[in-house]
Amino acid sequence: MDTSVILFHNYKAQKKPNREFYNGFVDTFNSMLPQMDRELNFQIHYEGEDLGYNGVLTSGNSFHIWKHLDFTYITLDSTNFESYRTLDYLREYNDTNQIIVWDWISFITLDWEILDYCFKEFKGKIFCDDTFESFPVRNNVMEVYLDKLGYDITKIGFFTNCPRLDGEIVTGIHYRNDWLHLSMILSANDPEFNNDPCVLRYLDKEQLQDYDRKNTLFLYLNGHTTFQRCRMLGALFIYDVLGNEDKMIYSVCDVGSYHSKFFIEQFKWYGINNEEFAQRQWNKIAPKRLPNDIEFGRERDMFAQTDWWADTFFNLNVDTNQNYMADWATNDENALVNISEKWLKQILYYTPGININDYTHLEYHHKNLGFKDYSDFIDQTYDIQKDRNVTADMVAKLISEMQKPTRSEWKAMMLIADYNFKHLHDVHIPRLKQSFIDCVEKLMQQ
């Protein structure tokens, strides 16, 4: 391929991040709140000032994809390239076939001089990597903000981790697909990352499929709380699933300061209106970590302990929320879905699962991708339920009533698990890889 890619690897580019640029984005975001489904305001915390950024530029999660593709690469780091000379290097490599790759946090730190050059003089394109998170609405707002600043928005493409239910990948300057799956499986099979704690690991298939070692029905892992995870915990509490290790083992590591109100909301849905009582129950169940669970960060997201998965029959995944513009939330055709590394673990670890989040159709999307579901064994009517409290109740009731599968049922489920594991590696990942290449070519033609 003729295209050349400029990657940044912890390159010291600026003395400090451009808070003025970020503040303007936040103002634009907050001015668009009436168009959004549930946002109250953009986060106060400026990630560009975090340790590891703060004037340091990186190309983000897509690095795990780029290194497996047939492009020419220029990698700017602070070991081989002099610090604070970003513009000098960009001018040196200014060509119509060049792509600059910055992750989202790096992009929101760029100083005005770099922004002006990239949007007004640079001949190539900018690839904004948002392939790890599930926050597509911020890319839509950034498009509006850049246009307000007078920048040529055809110079940039936002690669976002939330695909559309209808399968449409490219809408304007937004490229949405399950990019996270691609990066994670490529890195999991890359010898360079064998000892990297932030990479998914394969576990022993024989142990994972061993019927006789199973002693718990469900595994439920929460790195951090979300609205729906708290509703789910409320419903599980009501059905006496929490605390019953024959039914479920679980972790809830990080607890959001105001998320308990959604646990309380679920109690009220059941007619339990005593908030003090509900809060006391919440304090008993969260935070909680399984033995040897990882406490923080991306390392925790990727961590998997064989005993957790080999000792349980099923996995409950309340996946990470998406953030929507209002029309996405109400239009099934255009709705976005996010099935993250939590779903990916079900496939890698041969574990049948239940998948929900704030919105609907995760199981539907999974099946649309060519994976087989477990609807012969698990009632999946929760997948089309739009009332979030009802969804939590349906799943909790289902789990409370489920019994240990018979040996023959488990054997049938493992045939599905084998198929899905092969489909992931032989179809889904190669298809995503080609989609990524096609999208890069479309970006160059924008």
Protein Blocks (a to p, Z undefined) as FASTA:
>chain_A
ZZdcdddehiafbfbdcfklmmmmmmmmmmmmmmpmkbcbdcfbdfklpghiaoiacebj
mlmmmmmpccddddddfklpcehilmmmmmmmgcfkbccdddfklmmmpcfklmmmmmmm
mmbdcdddffkbccfklmmmmmmmmmmnopafklpccddfbdcfklpabgcjaccdffll
mmmmmmmmgmklmmgckbccdddfklmmmmklpcbfbdcddfbacfklmmmmmmmmmnom
gopakloccddfbdcfklmmmmmmmmmmnopabfklmmmmmmmmoccddehiafbhjklm
mpccfklmmmpmbdcdddddddddfklmmmmklpccdddfklmmmmmnopacddddfbgh
klmmmmmnopacfklmmccklmmpmblklmmmmmmmmmmmpccddfklmmmmmmmmmmmm
mmmmmmmmmmmmmmmmmmmmmmmmZZ
